[in-house]
């Protein structure tokens, strides 16, 4: 199982894949990076995850994503962590949901897990 995440400061979208197709899974809330690491590590145990694909944004906040990856590796060293540039994934996720004619309220609830799905799918499309 591969888990893709769209890491945010307070909410994180999660997507899963067991093959070549990423599926939005859920959105979790957290109060800190440490809390996010804990919750995602627990989820990885539950789902028997082998790889974690973390979306990141270049620039000043890139260190936030790198710090998360570093802390996660300490907590679950057996899980491979892959960083993927997530520029524009939230916009793509929103456009996809608009095409699917989802209400604005539904789009707001699902935007992070849809973005995580986009991040994971872009990784899967590259092949490894």
C-alpha positions in Angstrom: 0.0 0.0 0.0 1.2 3.5 -0.9 -0.1 6.5 1.0 0.0 10.0 -0.5 -0.4 13.1 1.6 -1.2 16.8 1.0 0.3 18.1 4.2 -1.1 21.3 5.7 -0.5 23.2 8.9 -3.9 22.0 10.4 -5.4 19.6 7.9 -3.8 16.9 5.8 -5.4 15.1 2.9 -4.7 11.4 2.5 -4.9 9.2 -0.6 -4.2 5.5 -1.0 -3.1 3.2 -3.8 -2.5 -0.5 -4.2 -1.7 -0.4 -7.9 -1.6 2.3 -10.5 -4.6 4.3 -9.4 -4.7 6.8 -6.5 -7.9 7.1 -4.6 -8.8 9.9 -2.2 -9.1 8.4 1.3 -9.7 11.0 4.0 -8.7 14.2 5.6 -7.3 14.4 9.1 -6.8 17.4 11.4 -3.8 18.0 13.7 -2.4 20.6 15.9 1.3 20.3 15.1 3.8 18.5 12.9 4.4 16.1 15.7 0.7 15.3 15.9 0.5 14.9 12.1 3.5 12.5 12.2 1.8 10.5 15.0 -1.6 10.3 13.3 -0.1 9.4 9.9 2.2 6.8 11.4 -0.8 5.1 13.1 -2.7 5.1 9.8 0.3 3.6 8.1 0.4 0.8 10.6 -3.4 0.2 10.2 -3.2 0.1 6.4 0.2 -1.7 6.2 1.8 1.1 4.2 5.2 0.5 2.5 5.7 3.9 0.9 4.7 7.5 1.9 4.5 10.1 -0.9 4.7 13.6 0.6 3.7 16.6 -1.5 5.9 19.7 -1.0 6.0 23.3 -2.2 9.2 25.0 -3.1 10.2 28.2 -1.3 10.2 29.3 2.3 7.9 26.7 3.5 9.7 23.7 2.0 11.5 23.2 5.3 8.0 22.5 6.9 7.6 19.5 4.6 11.2 18.3 5.0 10.9 18.5 8.8 7.7 16.4 8.6 9.5 13.8 6.4 12.5 13.7 8.8 10.3 13.2 11.9 8.2 10.6 10.1 11.4 8.6 9.1 12.5 8.6 12.8 9.1 7.2 13.8 8.7 4.6 11.0 12.2 4.0 9.5 10.9 0.9 7.5 8.5 3.1 5.4 10.1 4.7 2.4 9.4 8.5 2.2 9.3 10.1 -1.2 9.0 13.9 -1.7 7.0 15.1 -4.7 6.5 18.6 -5.9 2.8 19.4 -5.4 2.6 22.8 -7.1 -0.9 23.4 -8.5 -2.4 20.1 -7.1 -5.0 21.9 -5.0 -6.1 23.9 -8.0 -6.3 20.7 -10.2 -8.2 18.9 -7.4 -10.7 21.8 -7.3 -11.1 21.9 -11.0 -11.8 18.1 -11.0 -14.4 18.4 -8.3 -16.1 21.3 -10.3 -16.2 19.1 -13.4 -17.8 16.4 -11.2 -20.4 19.0 -10.2 -19.7 18.7 -6.5 -21.2 21.4 -4.3 -18.9 24.1 -2.9 -19.4 22.7 0.6 -18.4 19.2 -0.5 -15.4 20.6 -2.4 -14.1 22.3 0.7 -14.4 19.1 2.7 -12.6 17.0 0.1 -10.1 19.4 -1.4 -7.1 18.1 0.6 -7.7 14.4 0.0 -8.3 15.1 -3.7 -5.0 17.1 -3.8 -3.3 14.1 -2.0 -4.8 11.9 -4.7 -3.3 14.2 -7.4 0.1 14.1 -5.7 0.1 10.3 -5.4 -1.2 9.8 -9.0 1.6 12.0 -10.4 4.1 9.8 -8.5 2.5 6.6 -9.8 2.4 8.0 -13.4 6.2 8.5 -13.2 6.8 4.9 -12.3 9.6 3.9 -10.0 
